[in-house]
Each structure stands twice: as structure tokens, then as C-alpha cells.
Amino acid sequence: MRNFYTESPLWHEKIGGIHALLERVKISEEQSGDVLRLRKLNRIMSIHASTAIEGNRLTLGQVTDVINGVPVWGPQKDIKEVHNAWQAYNRLTQFDPWNSDDLLKAHALMTNDLIGESGSFRTVNVAVVRSDGAVMHRGASPEKVPHLVKELLEWGHGGEAHPLIKSSAVHFMLEHIHPFRDGNGRIGRLWQTLVLSKWNPLFAWMPVETLVHYNQALYYKALQDSHRNDVDCRPFIDFMLDAIENSLYKYVDIASNTSVLPETAGDVGVNVGVNVGVKSDIIEKLKVQPTLTAPELAAMLNLSSRTIERHIKELRERGVLVRVGSDKSGHWQVNEG
């Protein structure tokens, strides 16, 4: 398979930062006091986010109830999507990310009783269409799909790219090939989680999909930017590395509060404890001066550095703030899309 991305000189630094964060995640899990509950919470959040991206209308609380066997009043299709996703994610360890048959098995679980070609490559042409009817991307012709998927997975199995890069590239290329009539987005995100979890088992529980959901507009923009001219998924890999980094911050934060979490994930709002005024002030300051440090922001806003650092961490977890470059010489990027 030909190369379908150009490398960025910033990737090595981002990968190094993610390696360091994984050590923090490991320590946070050990100190959390309830690892099983922590992991279940994050998986529920991931399933809610991944299905919500595709238009599922169930709230986080409803998704939690569905998974816990509590009756939920809602669209049966949405409830079934959650049941299916829960089954697929719970069998993550049974899948080989480089096996086409396992990809089809995962798709069958994810789309069971929802579409006519569940667990099979599509037999019709498809296109990704915007709400205004404009065609954003056409999938590969159906007769080419099995070969293209096999070629992609062979590339992933034998390639020397770092798993963080490889998983993002595979995610993008699955969206590009669009091998299924429906469920391509959910499978692409599941397969990236699978590839990452084979590299480091902690990723089986990372809420990467949650950060993608928080930044859905940027997610689709990264997909679209990677299709411009010829295929080059560098913008998508950039986006996913930031989402992965922020998901690790999110996991550390949740782990540090596991002992005080309510019994159901539905009680955990995505903006619990957010001081909107302070966060807005931080965002506005960093828009004007993106190189400001926490102590400098604290002096400007008459707050403690610790308070500023806590708010910055929460903004990073939500993907609103992204650190570009090193801690010493880099700057903040504000994403409000």
C-alpha cells in the first residue's frame, strides 16, 4: 500500500508526552481505590460518545441505565445501538486488529439487527453527504473494498509506524474506504482503540471517543482536510494525537476522584464543578497571548496558580485547550469549534 500520510516533526514530541502520561494513568489507577468501577465508567462514557457522534439521542444517564439493565424510555434503535456497542467493546480482547474476519465480526456485533448487511462488506456505492446535500467523500467501489481492507490491515500488521500514528492512520483509512453500508464511524473508532490496546492495555479503557465527541466539528474537519487534493491523513493524525493526549488527562482526573464518584456514570456531568466565568477569562486571555503561563494568568485574574492549573487541566480534558510544542517554549491553542 502506498504511503498515505506525510510525517510531522511535532509528532515525536507529542508521542513522548503521551508515553509520560501513560505512567501517570497507571499510578492514578493504582491509587483510585476502585479500578473496576473506574474502567466501567470510562467505557460507558466512550460508548455514549461514539454512538452520540452518529446521532444517538440517549443521554449519558440513559446509556448507563441501558448497560446496567434498567428499563429506559427512548427510541428502540438508539437503545439497540448502545447494547450492540457494549457487546463489541467488551469483546475487544478477542479481536485481532489485523484480521479482516475479526473486523467483520466486530461490525456484526456493532450493527446487529440494525442494518441489512451487518457483518458484511457493502455491495452498493456510498457517499458521505453534508446536511446541505453536498458530497464530501465517496467510498471505494464495492468490488474493491475487500482487497483495500486486506491491504490496509496488512500494512498495519507489518508497518513500523508507532502505534499512536498507525492506529490513527488505520482509523482514517477505514473512514476513507468506507467498507460498510453503515457503522463505519463506530468501527473506525473501535478499531483505533483496539490497535492502541494491543500496544498498551490501558487504552482499552481510555475515553478517547469522549474527547472526539466534545470536538466533533474538529473531528469532521480533520477528516475533510485529510481528503483535500490527494489523500494525506496528517491533519487527522494531528487531531487524534491531541484527542488521545487529552483523554489521558481526563482519565487521570476521573481516577483521582473515583472514591467520590456517584454510583452511576449518568450522575457525572461533563462539566461538573466548572467555574464558567474563570474558564472564559482564561480562554480570552490565551486567545490574545497564547504563551501565557499559569502564574501569569493567576496574577492577571487575581487567583492562585493552583486554581488556574486546575481550570487549564479541565479545559485540556475537554479539548478546548491544546498545548502546541514543549511546556517551556510552546503555546496554547484554543479550540472552541
C-alpha positions, 0 to 999 in steps of 0.5 A: 500500500502506498504511503498515505500520510506525510510525517510531522516533526511535532509528532515525536514530541507529542508521542513522548508526552503521551508515553509520560502520561501513560505512567501517570494513568497507571499510578492514578489507577493504582491509587483510585481505590476502585479500578473496576468501577473506574474502567466501567465508567470510562467505557460507558462514557466512550460508548455514549460518545461514539454512538452520540457522534452518529446521532444517538439521542440517549443521554449519558444517564440513559446509556448507563441505565441501558448497560446496567439493565434498567428499563429506559424510555427512548427510541428502540434503535438508539437503545439497540445501538448502545447494547450492540456497542457494549457487546463489541467493546467488551469483546475487544480482547478477542479481536485481532486488529489485523484480521479482516474476519475479526473486523467483520465480526466486530461490525456484526456485533456493532450493527446487529439487527440494525442494518441489512448487511451487518457483518458484511462488506457493502455491495452498493456505492456510498457517499458521505453527504453534508446536511446541505446535500453536498458530497464530501467523500465517496467510498471505494467501489464495492468490488474493491473494498475487500482487497483495500481492507486486506491491504490496509490491515496488512500494512498495519500488521507489518508497518513500523509506524508507532502505534499512536500514528498507525492506529490513527492512520488505520482509523482514517483509512477505514473512514476513507474506504468506507467498507460498510453500508453503515457503522463505519464511524463506530468501527473506525473508532473501535478499531483505533482503540483496539490497535492502541490496546494491543500496544498498551492495555490501558487504552482499552479503557481510555475515553478517547471517543469522549474527547472526539465527541466534545470536538466533533466539528474538529473531528469532521474537519480533520477528516475533510482536510485529510481528503483535500487534493490527494489523500494525506491523513496528517491533519487527522493524525494531528487531531487524534494525537491531541484527542488521545493526549487529552483523554489521558488527562481526563482519565487521570482526573476521573481516577483521582476522584473515583472514591467520590464518584456517584454510583452511576456514570449518568450522575457525572456531568461533563462539566461538573464543578466548572467555574464558567466565568474563570474558564472564559477569562482564561480562554480570552486571555490565551486567545490574545497571548497564547504563551501565557503561563499559569502564574501569569494568568493567576496574577492577571485574574487575581487567583492562585496558580493552583486554581488556574492549573486546575481550570487549564487541566479541565479545559485540556480534558475537554479539548478546548485547550491544546498545548502546541510544542514543549511546556517551556517554549510552546503555546496554547491553542484554543479550540472552541469549534 
